[in-house]
Amino acid sequence: MEVLQRARQVHRRHGGDGADGEPSADLPGDRRVLLPVLLAVLTVGNLVTAVSPNYPLVLATRLAMGFASGVFWAIGVSMAMRLVPGRHASRAAAVVMSGISIAAVVGMPLGTFLEDLTGWRTTFLIWSGLSALVFLAVAAVLPSLPSQSAVPVREVFALPFRNVRLRSVMVTVVLFVLGHFGAYTFVRPFLEDGSGASSASITGLLMAYGIGGALGNFIAGQTAARHPKATFVTATSGLVASLLLLLAVGHWTAAPAVLLVAWGVSFGAWQLCQVNMTLAAAPETFEAAMSLNTLAYNTSIAVGALFGGLFADHLGVRSVLWFGAALTAASLLVTLAGAGRARRGSADAR
């Protein structure tokens, strides 16, 4: 807890005034300018997709929108933590992460529903309009948040080599995300094969998983600041246990519903824990560290899905859950080993 509090204090000193001071004038790199720019990219991207005459234009537009999404991941949590007093930083991060969890699960079913009613082009027009409304709201209410701790691009990738704790966090993130998304990508065929679930019931189960993710964010928002290690260990262990129990009793009628909610809660709590771990490891370069976190995270999503597909093709769908359980457990061992080395180093220093 003391480590996180000191890290947040350093981050707030180097990252701007936030809610505790007077906003300063817009400066280059001001997040008050950057976030509306990202929302403008989202608005225009959805509009161009809606009216696009060909696939190559759609693909190029989605790539640009993906870039904007990655930038948001790098700055979004940091911005939320700077907008509130330091004692509420974890809760602010939890709100952002829960919004991402809910949107990730609710967005696709809602988009499919709108597409059935109106057609896919109209659906993208609706998303464009909603993005424009959010753009206006953010531009109107967000205070100035100038970046005062920017790291040159050439130095960003050197951070994990100079910072042992940050390197350990990055390894943890890679292992966990590889395992989690390798398994989650194939949860639908697993449920169809194991329990014979229908498409409608699977949609409901995945929405329950998303609600569990939001709940996990808020639980961790209450506990991670006071008990960061215990929260991380509980969240990771809960996800490993959920995967193993799905393998053991996933064919039972009610088991998938209970275990997917537990999976979502565990993943939602882990999401916030890894943000706190990144902050504690690199408080003075948090946004740069989060950009590396985002790069590692999104790359691991793609690679995890690829590995999951290879396992599913050659060893069956159940093997993907074994893959997920093994890698998420490995991420826990890496973190515990790193914590042990840190304690021994502190003892030696004394």
N, C-alpha and C positions, 0 to 999 in steps of 0.2 A: 504493500500500500504506500509506504513512504517513498519508494522508488518512483511509482507512478505519479505521486503528487509532485515530487521534485521535477520529474520530466515535464509535467503539464505546466509548471511554473516557468521552466526554461522555454518551452514551446511558445507560451503566451508572450514572454519577454521578447523573443526573437521573431515572432510571427505577426505582430500587430497589436493594436489596442483592444479590439474585440468589444465585449459588452461592458468591460470595467473602465473604459476610458473614452475620451472624446475621439470620434472618428476624424482621421486626417484626410487631407485632399487626395484625390485619385492620383496614383503614381503608376508608372509602367509595372505591369505584373499585378495590379490590383485585382483581387478576386471578385470585387464588385463589377468589374468590367469583364473579366474572363468568363464567369458563369453565364451571364446573358449572351455572350458570344457563342458558347457551347449550345445554349438553348436555341439560338438563331440557326445554328447548323442543323439542329434536330428539326426545327420548324420547316426550313427550306428543304431539307432532305426528304421529309415525308411528303411535302408538296410536289417535289420533282418526281418522286416515286409514283405518286398518284397519277401524274400526267405523262409519265415516261412512255415514249413510243417503242422502246426496244430494251432487251435484256442487258446489254453491255452498260447502258446508262444507269439502269437500276443497280447493277453490281457496283459500279463506281460510286454511286451515291451511298450505298450501304457501307462501303469501305470508309468513306469520309465520316459517316455517322458513327461507325465503330471507333474511329480515332477519337471523336469527340467524347464518346462514352468512356474510353480509357482515360482521357484527361480528367473527366468528372470523378472517376474512381480515385484518382490520385489526389484530388483537392477537396472532394465533397465532405469527407469525415472531418478533415482538418478545419474546414470552414465552420462546420457545425460546432466543433469544440471551442472555437474562438468567439462564437456569438453569445456564449453564456458564461456566467461566472465559473471559475475553475472547479468548484465543488460539484457542478452539474455537468462537467465535460463528458463523463462516461454515459450519462443518460442522453445527452445530445447525440453522441455517436450511436447509441442504441436506436434512437428515433430514425436516423438516416439508414442504418442497416436494416431495420424492420421495414421501412418503406421499400427498400430494394427487394427484400424477401417477398413481400406481398405482391409487388408489381411483377416480379419474375414469374409467379405462379398464376396470378389472376389475369395478367395481361394477355397471355395467349388464348385462354378460353374466351375472354371478352372480345378479343379481336376476331376470333372465329365466329362468335355469335353475331357481331356486327357485319362481318362479311356475308353470312347467310342472309341477313336482312337487306343489305344494301349493295353488295358487291365489293370486291377488294379495293378498287380505286377510291370509292367513297369512304371506305374504312381508313385509308391513309390520309384522305382529306380531313377526316374527323381528328385523327391523331395530330395532324399539322395544326389544326385550330386549337386543340388543347395545349399543344406546345407553345403556341403564340400567347395564350392566356397566361401560362406559367412564366414565359419570358417577361411579360408586362408586370406581373406581380413581383418577380425577383428584382427587376429594374427599379421598381417603385419603393420597395421596403428594405432591400439589403444595404447595410452600411458599408462604408469604405473598409476594405480589408487588404491593405497593401502588403505584398510579400517583402519582408525585410531579412529573410534568411535564405535567399535564393542560392542554389549551388550551380556552378557552370556545368553544362552538359557533359563536358569531357571528364568531370570529376564524379558525376553521379555513379557511374559503373565501378568506380574505385572504392565506393563506400563499404561494400561488404568485405573487401580485402583488408581495409584498415580497421574495421569495426567487427570484432569477433562475435559480439552478441547479435548484431544485425545479421551476420552471416548465418548464425544458428537459426534465427527466426525465418530467414529465407528458405533454408533447408526444410524447416518444419512446414512452412506454407506449401512448398512444392510437393512434399510427400503427402500431406493431407489432401490437397486439392486433386492430385492425381488419383488417389484412392477414392475420395468422395465422388467426384464427377465420373470416374470410370464406372462406379457402381450405379450412380443415379441415372446416367444416360440409358441404362438398360433395365430400369426398374419396371417399366411397362411390360416388356416381354417376360420378365421374371414373374410378375403377378399373373399375367395371362397363362403362363405355363404351369405355375405352381398352384394357384387358387382358382383358376378359370374365371377371373374377374372380367366383367364386361367393360366396354369403352366408357360408358357413363359412370360406372362405379370407380374406375381408375381415375377419371377426371376429378371425382369427389375426393378420392384418397390423396391426390396430388395437391388439391386445394387445402385439405387438412394438413398436409405436410407444410405448405406455405404459411398457414396460420400458426403452426407449431414453430416455424422459423422466427416469425415475428415475436411470439411469446418468449422464445429463447433469447432474442435480442434484449427484451425488456428485463428478463430475469438477470442476465449477465450485467445489464446496466446498473442493477442494484447491488450485485455481489462482486463484480470483477475489480472494482476499485479497492474494496476492503480485503478481498481474498483472491488475488489474481491467479496464483498457482492452483489453488483448490478449484476455482471455477474452470480453468483450462483443463485440468486433469479430469474433472467430472464430465465436462462437455465431450472431450475426446473419447473417454471411456464409454460414455453413453452411446456415442455413434458406433463404436466398435461393437458394443453389446447388441445394438439394434440390428446391425448387419448379420451378426452371428445367429441371433434369434430368428430373423427372417429366414435364414437358411434352415434352421431347425424346425420351426413351427409356422412358417409363412403360408403353408397350405391350409391352416385352420381358418374358419370363417371370419372370426373377428380379429385375428392376430395381425393381419396387414394394416388395419386401421390404427390399432394401438401403436404398433412399431413404427409406422411412418410418421405419426405425430411425434413419437420419442426421437426419431431420426431428425425431424425438422427442428425440434427444440434444441437438440444437441448441436446441430449445425449452426443454428442462429446464435447460440451462446458462444460457440467457437469463433464465429465471425468477429464478434466484438473483442474477444480475447486476443485474437491475432493483431487487431488494430492497436490495442493497448500494449502488446508486446513490442510492436514496431515503434511506438512512441517511446516506450521505456528504453529501447535499445539505441534510438537515435533522436533524442529530444530536440537537438539544435538543427537537425536537418530532416525534420519529420516529413515534409512534403516530398523531398527528394527520395527519402526512404520509401514513402508510400507509392511513388511512381515505380520504383523497383518492385515493390510488393505487387502492384497492379500488373506489371509485365510478367512476373513469375506466376501470378494467379491465373491470368487469362491464357498464357501459354500452356499452363498445366491443365486447364480445362480441356483444351483441344487435344493435348497429348494423352490425357487420361481417357478421353472418349475413344481415341485411336487404339490405345492399349486394350480398353474394354472390348472394342469390336474384335480385336485379334483373339482375345480369350474366348469371347462368345462364339466366334467362328470355329475355333479349333477344339475347345474344351466344354462348350455349352454355356448357357446363360448363368447358371449357378456359380460357375468359376469366377465370373466378374465380381460377385459379392465377396468371394474369398479374397480376390485381388484387392478390393476396397478395404476390407477389414485388415489385411496385412499391412498395407501402406499407411492407413490412419494410425494403426498401432505403432508402426515404426516412427511416425511423427511424434507420438507421445514419448517414446523412448529417447529420441534425439533431444527433446526439450528437457526431460528429466536429467539426462546426462549433462547437458549444458548448465543446468541449474546447480548440479553437483560440483562441476568444475568451478563455477563462479563462487560458491561457498568456500571451497578449498582455497581459492585464490585470495578471498577476503581474509580467511583465517591466517594464511601465510603472511599477508601484508601486515596484519596486526602483530 
